Amino acid sequence: MLRRVLSCGVGLVLLMPPAGSSAQPARRGVDLGALDRAADPCTDFYQFACGGWLARNPIPGDQSMWGRFNELDDRNNAILQGILTKAATPSAARTPIEQKIGDFYATCMDEPAIEKLGLSPLDTDLARIDAMKSLRDLPGVIAALHRAGVPALFDVQAEQDFKDTTRVIAMIDQGGLGLPDRDYYVNDDTKSIELRDSYQKHVAAMLRLAGGRERASAQDSGAIAKFETALAQASLDVVTRRDPNALYHKMTVDELQALSPSFDWKAYFAALGTPPFGDLNVIAPDFVKQIEMLAKNTPLATWKTYLRWHTVRSQAAYLSSPFVKERFAFYGTTLTGAREQRPREKRCASLVDDQLGEALGQKYVEETFGTEGKQRMLTMVEGLVRALDRDIRELPWMSEATRTQALAKLAAIRNKIGYPDTWRDYSALSIVRGDHLGNVQRSQAFETRRQLAKIGQPVDRLEWEMSPPTVNAYYHPLKNDINFPAGILQPPFFTREADEAINYGAIGAVIGHELTHGFDDQGRQFAADGTLKDWWTPDDGKEFERRAECFVQQYGDYAAVDELKLNGKLTLGENVADAGGLRIALMALQDLMRQMPGATLDGFTPEQRLFIGWGQMWCTNTRPELMRVLAQTDPHSPGKYRVNGVMVNTPEFARAFACQPTAPMVKAADKVCRVW
């Protein structure tokens, strides 16, 4: 139910890896086996850096993509399984944390017990829906479903006030869809129409499993599709949602009530258990108005059908195998192209990380990271910050007034590395061995209460939004901080034994990427204290937009799959961050080499190794089904374009590999896209 609106991450969509993980060998230099020596780096650098890896790493049957992020996630998952298997054995010596994560995992792994229960774990939730007598009951039912993690109708959050980041306020956002994005409901291309048809068949099949008759289930799936289409038509599109000003509509609860008088918002908040509050941010007012239209024009029976569907849909993964298989058939195979389910032990380890991330994360950090890794990363961050500081000072297109503000914002960025300074307290959460869905729902309710309790409280700037084992990183514009979980600070992205050029090309450029997010098309709209505020002179703002448009046009010409191209506006922030991140990583490496000159290694100069380090981080094979989803919903470009798209805008790359001016990987100087 709770999701972040503005955080900017570096990673790909991670779909869990297959069984048979293996340890990553320590490597000092370039991964020579990943190279394609037959490819010309000046013609297709991605193929040169990754061709060998791509050929040897077909997508496993239980995956929709397979890349270096997935490799690392596979190894992390194996570590988590080892921790959980040990913790699952009952013992008087287990700590309270070990009891919770161990019993959660053991219960998830007990397939025979789950099979016997069938749909019965949802009896209470479904009975609550069936008992509705009128729409006056809707706020209480929606609140109960939200507490259990059912994302029905809309989303509620607790987030910093965009215009006063010392305050945490409530937010109401759009939601309630079963397909990945609004465009799946409104686009009229052949693929979208086919997918909507498959979705309706899936809905009908799931309703039949939940006790519906065949004809009635088919009719109900049509009603659900119509209902969700109405929600989609009133939803903001993914590009509009990149503009924070389009997401800020502060109003009182009475003003919210006026947008949809038929839905008792005060009753909803009371049933949900929020602290008292007077104002909130309504991210999409037109969406709330659409709720009013649906309340007026939709029969109670359709509301019940819609809520029943989303209850079963969101909880299906925790039920017996018919529900799990039907869910996977659509969301795993039809939507993203996976051929088979992940092994259960993988799914259960990931679920514990998702629900009890900082409990499991404590044990993960003990085994993988420690204080030494944290200190080394902080040193690298300091070098990257110095490089970006110099880059900002030397920008020829920025006025001194804006430059002063930019430098102040950079100096204010907080660095959070590895894991929290204070671990989350799970003592109030009850994990019951043998109650799988109950454990999930209690964990969801625990997190909902924890989040909503922040409303009206001071901002906790030390809080993390990713668990320590996560293979990703993010920048938070409202807190103005960068966050690097221990999970990504492992080989091949960061290797203690590795040559510095490789580390700077991989994790160094990732650090630079997250720092640059503070100054991309979205991040630049927030000041040093995180407040949504225009600190740019009008001329500098126009120059930024002109330079950013170069990226929009470049990436918008790249083909994603079949006839579908990338959305240059959707991916703008990530593309700007990729280009800026690699540039300042190169600057930081050159600063380091002035103190300790780098030598040729594996036949490559330090600069060449840095570029190869970046290229090999993004080696990825992706199924066309998932590529289509990502092109429409993901702000990150595919791996190939995260490499080649950056290199053509990096003159230092052309010099490092002695590329001719006419080579495909070289742009004329006046065509190079550059902001930072």
Summary of the structure (lengths in Angstrom):
residues: 676
radius of gyration: 25.1
end to end distance: 36.1
largest distance: 76.6
contacts: 2377
relative contact order: 0.15
helix: 56%
strand: 8%
